Amino acid sequence: MTRTITVLAGYVLIGLAYWFITPTPQPVKIVPVTEAQIKEGVKSEQVAKKNKRAILAARQVYKRLGCRQDFSEATGRAATEYGVSPRLLAGLVFVESSCNPNATDHLGSFGLAQVNTHVWGKRANDPATNLRIGARILASYVGRYGLVEGLHHYNGYSAVHGHEYVNKVLTASGVKG
């Protein structure tokens, strides 16, 4: 009997100690959310989904063409940002530079998208920036002239090699096969 009382007293002491030691939970503060915040949250989720799909599409093109897939994320994000097809941008990168971020030509173009450094400066040396500039230029030309003529203009509108260039980009991107 004494032993039972001792054990019960121990349990009571442990329970009291736990009750005194355990911190009291703080009330949860409910912060009102505005409609604008909800819309911004939905918009950012939609952009994230678009980016994810665009990155996967660019990765598929690069993989099919035998390129390293290091620039898939930057390609997908640039394509989403400027509203161009990530497949088209990846195909253009393949045709322009063979996916080489250090590619140059005799006219002063540089990088994955062969952006003219005389016009865009040293910032065109960064691959992600180079892709954003290329996507911006491509989006502008395609928006103004349509897909085929836009690609012609991106290539400097070469009458001799224009259709060949367009076919290479469309084939590389998987649009034409």
Rosetta blueprint (number, residue, H / E / L):
1 M L
2 T H
3 R H
4 T H
5 I H
6 T H
7 V H
8 L H
9 A H
10 G H
11 Y H
12 V H
13 L H
14 I H
15 G H
16 L H
17 A H
18 Y H
19 W H
20 F H
21 I H
22 T L
23 P L
24 T L
25 P L
26 Q L
27 P L
28 V L
29 K L
30 I L
31 V L
32 P L
33 V L
34 T L
35 E H
36 A H
37 Q H
38 I H
39 K H
40 E H
41 G H
42 V H
43 K H
44 S H
45 E H
46 Q H
47 V H
48 A H
49 K H
50 K H
51 N H
52 K H
53 R H
54 A H
55 I H
56 L H
57 A H
58 A H
59 R H
60 Q H
61 V H
62 Y H
63 K H
64 R H
65 L H
66 G L
67 C L
68 R L
69 Q L
70 D L
71 F L
72 S H
73 E H
74 A H
75 T H
76 G H
77 R H
78 A H
79 A H
80 T H
81 E H
82 Y H
83 G L
84 V L
85 S L
86 P H
87 R H
88 L H
89 L H
90 A H
91 G H
92 L H
93 V H
94 F H
95 V H
96 E H
97 S H
98 S L
99 C L
100 N L
101 P L
102 N L
103 A L
104 T E
105 D L
106 H L
107 L L
108 G L
109 S E
110 F E
111 G L
112 L L
113 A L
114 Q L
115 V E
116 N E
117 T H
118 H H
119 V H
120 W H
121 G H
122 K H
123 R H
124 A H
125 N H
126 D L
127 P H
128 A H
129 T H
130 N H
131 L H
132 R H
133 I H
134 G H
135 A H
136 R H
137 I H
138 L H
139 A H
140 S H
141 Y H
142 V H
143 G H
144 R H
145 Y H
146 G L
147 L H
148 V H
149 E H
150 G H
151 L H
152 H H
153 H H
154 Y H
155 N L
156 G L
157 Y L
158 S L
159 A L
160 V L
161 H L
162 G H
163 H H
164 E H
165 Y H
166 V H
167 N H
168 K H
169 V H
170 L H
171 T H
172 A H
173 S H
174 G L
175 V L
176 K L
177 G L
